[in-house]
Amino acid sequence: MDNIKPIAIYLPQFHPIRENDTWWGKGFTEWTNVTKAQPRFEGHYQPHLPADLGFYDLRLEEARLAQEQMAKDYGIQGFCYYHYWFNGKKLLQEPLDRKLKNPKENLSFMMCWANENWTRAWDGLDKEVLLKQEYAFEDDLVHINHLINYFKDDRYIKVNGKPVFIIYRPSLFPDIEKTIAIWRKAVKDAGFPDLYIGFAHKDENQFKPASKGFDFAFEFHPNSNCPARTPFPRTFFQKAIRKIRKKMRIKVKDLNYFIDYSNYVSKQMRTAYKEDVYPGITPMWDNSARRHNNSIIIHDSTPEKYKNWLSHIKQNYPWELVEENFLFINAWNEWAEGNHLEPCQKWGTAYLEATKEVIIKT
């Protein structure tokens, strides 16, 4: 408990790439969505705009070094980079590849394969697919041999010599057990004792890790363990339109809801921990910058509420039963999902300060 290792999920989509230029328009980055966001109801915190680090470009060494220094200053053990692989085609790999060549960027890291379709809806589902995720055992071998180049880096996070690798959605694999077996053999052949492989424990991924050949899972927030949702408060005009539609017998459906952060946290704190699932936490969440309808907004987060949840995890998670003291924070810089430890113009460094208070000072 005295040596908790916070791992912050890291999004590399803050630099232009050719594919995004084609799909979304020239010069598109995650900042494009962030700056377009608007409040949906009174008291709704949008847009989320960066403070100390500004609108950075992750191709720049100065930006990556500033992120790493900030993470170290506030007790973050390492970043977990989202990794994008489509049968050998890579996306958004440049920030991590540049880090690999730069010894000055010395923060520890691991990788998580965001193994879903790349779609216009930002949800990984089958509508308007831009890049489809296909699976093949031959590709599994090519993929793991590519990843071994990262695993060999001294900064790569390992558990008893085993490189940590995470799958975002294991349920999408046709035979995840065989894939893991292929990966373990390749990693051992490369000289490692084994692979330490986990997955994001969320929604459809509710099985026990060992039952599918995994070593661990981690709590990915937000997840399906949510309290009741509240429809957005309506303006007078919206109420009038709704009343007219009802009179005309037109089916009315509420598409936009929010979840109170206090209620969400309270429910998580009442839920028993699983010894093979590392704890997770989110400082805040609001993906309405990406989704006009069906967004998930966890409303009214504050650094103090986050700090209370973090303290609860530190004091109540069964740390003695796990192989490492990982705590997964979602996320370091998911700005278009309103989900970030990086300083914003509303809260400054308050969430980072809360993290440091709990992890280092208490």
N, C-alpha and C positions, 0 to 999 in steps of 0.2 A: 504493500500500500504506500510505502514511502518512496517508491521509485516508479511511479506511473509514467508511462511513455505515451504522450498524446501524439497521434498521427492525424494530420489534417488532410482531407481529400482536396486534391488540386486539379483545377480545370485549365488546360493549356490553350483554350480557344481565344486568346487575346493577341492575335496577330493574323494578318490576311493570308489566305491560301488560295490557290488557283480554283479549287473546287467550290469554295464558298463564294468566290467572285462570280462563278457561273450560276450557282443556285440562288444566291441572295442579292447579288449586285456587287459591283466593283468596290473593293475596300472593306467588305463586311468583316466585322469581328463581333465578339460577344457584346462589346460596348454599343453596337448599333441597336440591339434590343433594349439594353439598359437605359439609354438616354431617351427612348421613345415612351417609356412607361409613364402612366398617369394614375392618380388616385381613383379608385372605383367607388369609394363612399367616404363620408366624413370621418376623419381620423385615420384613414388608410395611409400607411407610410409607403409612398412611392413618389418619385423615383428614388432608388438607392444609388447614390453617387459617391465615388471614391474621394477620400480626403488626402491623407499623407502621401500615398503612392501615386495618386493621380490616374489618368487614363493611360496606363502603360502599354508598351508593345513588348511582348515576351521574346522577341528576337534580340532585344538589347540586353547585354550583359549587366548593365547598370540596374535595370529593372529587376532582374532575377536576383542579383546580389542584395538589393534592398529588401526584397521579400524574405530572403533567407536570413538576413540579419535581424529583421523584425521578428521572424518566427523564433529564432534562438533567444532573443531578448525576453520573450514572453513564455518560454518554457516548452515550445513545440519541439518534439523529438525528431520529426521528419514529415515529409510530404508523401502522399500516396497519389501518384500521377495517373489520371485516366489515360488509358492506352487504346488506340483505335486501329484495328487490324481487320481487313476484309480480303481474305484469301491472298495475302501477300501485299495488298495495297494498304499503305499506312496513311493516316491523316494526323495532323497536329503534332507530329513527332519532333518538330524542330526545337522547341524550348528544352526538352530533355536531352536531345542529341547534342545540343550546344553545351549543356551542363556537363555531359560526359567528357567533353574535350577540355573543360575548364577546371583545373584543380582549385581555383579560388572559390568555386561554388561547392562548399563542403558540407552542406546540410544532408543528412541521411535521407534515403528515399526508398520507396517500393512502388509497385505498379498494380493497377486494377484494369483488367480488360473490360471495356464498355461494349460488351458483345451483343449489341442489338442493331436492328436496322437503323440507318441514318435516314430520317424522314423529315418532311416539311412540318409535321405536327410536333416535333420535339418529344415524341413519346415512345419511339422505338416500335410502334405498331405497323400494320401492313398497309396503311393508306399513304399514298403519295411517297413511295419509297425512292430515295435518291441513291442509296447504296445498300444492297441487300446483303445480309449476313448469311453466308453459306458455310456448312460444316462438312469436313472430310478428314478422315484419319491421316491421309497423306499430308494435308495442310497442317494438322496438329504437330507433326514432326518438324515441318519447315518453320512453323511458328515458334516452337519451343527452342529450336536452335538459334533463331533470331534473338529470343529473349535472353538466352544464356550470355550473350555479349553484354547485357546490362547486369545480369546477376554477378558477373565476374568483377564488377567495379567494387572497390573497397567501401564505397559509400552506400552500396545497396544493403538494405536491412535484411538480416538473417537471424534465424533462431537456431541456436546450437549448430551453426554452419549451414543451415538450410535456408535458401533464399525464399522470401515471402512473396507469394503471387496470389492475386484475388480475381475471382470471376464475379461479374456484376449480376448476370442472370443465368445461373446454371441450368434452369429448367428448359432453356431453349436448345440444349444439346441433344442430339439423338441418342447418344450413349456416353454420358459424362464419365462413367466409371472407366471405360476403355480409354477415353481421352486422357484422363488423369494417369492411368497406367503408362501410356506412351510418354507422357511428360516426365513422370518419375524416373523411368529408365534412362531417358536422354540426359536428365540432370545428373544422375549418378554416373553415367558414362563420361560426363564432362568433369567429374572429379568432386562433386558435392556429395555430402552424405545422403541427401534426399531433397525433396521440395516440401516447403511448408505452405500448403495451399488452402485457401479459404474462399468464402463467398459472402455477398451482402444478404443478410437475413432480413427479408422484407417481402410483403405481399405473397407472391406465389412460392417464395423460397423458404418454406417453414419446416423443412425436414431436418433431422439430426445430421450433422456433418459427416459422421463416420458411416452412416448408412449409404452414402454415395461416394465414399472414398476420400472425403475431405478431412483436413486436420482441424479446421475451426470455421466459425462464421463470425460476423460482427453485426451488431445492431445498426441498421441503416435507417436514419430518421429523415423525414417522416415515413411512417409505415402504416400498415392497415390497422394497427392498434390505436385508433383515433376516437376521441369523444364525439358527441353529436355535433353536426355542422349547422351553422346559422346562415340563412340567406342574406345576401347583401341588403342593407337598408335601402329602400327605394325612395327616389325623389317624388314630389307631388306629380310631376309629369308621367313618370313611370307607373305610378299607382293608377292614374287615370287611364292610360293605355291598357293596363292589365284588366281593369274593370270592363272596358269596352270589348276586349277580346273574349272575356268570359261571357258577356251578354250575347256575343255573336257565336257562341259555342265553339270558339277556336281553342284548341288545347293549349294550356299555359304550363310552361315548365320552367322551373328555376334552374339556371345553368351555373350560377356563380354563388359560391358559399365561402365562408371563412370559418376557421377553427380558432378558438381562443387559446393562446399560448399557455396560460395558466392551467386551463383544463387539460390540455395536451400533456403538459409536464406532470400534472397530478396523476393522470392515468398511467404514465410510464413509471412513476415512482411507486405505484400500487402493484405493478406487475413483477412477478418473481423473475429473477435472473436465471439464466441457463449457464451451466458451468462450461459448456463448450462453445458459447457465444460471447465474444468480447463485447464490452459495453460500448455504446455509441451515444452521441448527443448532437443536436443542432442548435446553434445560437438563435436562428430565426429562419423562416422559410416563406417565400412568396414568389411563385413562378408566373404571376400575371404579366410580367414584362414579356414573356415568351408566348403565353396563351391568352387569347381574348376571352374564350369560354372554357369552362371546365378547369379553371386554374385552381390550385391549392394554395390558400393563404392562411398561414398560421399567424393570427393577428395579435398585436399588442405584446410582443416580446420586449423585454428590458434586460440589461446586463445583470440586474439583481436577480431576476427570475432564472436566468440562465445559470448564474452562480449557485443558486440554491439547488438546482438540478444536478450540477456538476459536483457539488459537495455531497449530495445524496449518493451519487455513484461511487465517489471515493470511499465513503464510509460503509456502504452496504454491499457492493459487489464482492463476490467470493474470490478475491485475488489469489488466495492460496491454492486454488484448484486449477489455475490456468498455467500454461507453459511460459507465457510472457505477460507483462503488465501493460498491454496495449489498450489505449482508449481512442476510439475513432471519432473524430470531429468532422461533421459534414456541414460546412466545408470551409476551406481557406478562402476561396475566391469565386464562388458560384454567384456572381453578381446578378445575372438575369433570373436567378431563382431566389433572389433576396436572401441569400444564404452565405454569409461570409464572416470570417474573423477579421479580415483586413479592415482598416478604419474607414468609416463612411462619414459623410458630412453631418449626419444627425448625432451619432454616438461617439465619434472619434475612436480612441483606442480602448473604450470602456469594456468591450467584450474580451479583448486581449488582457486587460488588467484583471478582469474577473478570473480568467483562466490561470494567470500567473499566481493570483492570490490563493486559489484552491490547490493547484498542483505543486507549487514550490513553497509557498509561505506558510500553509497550514499543516 
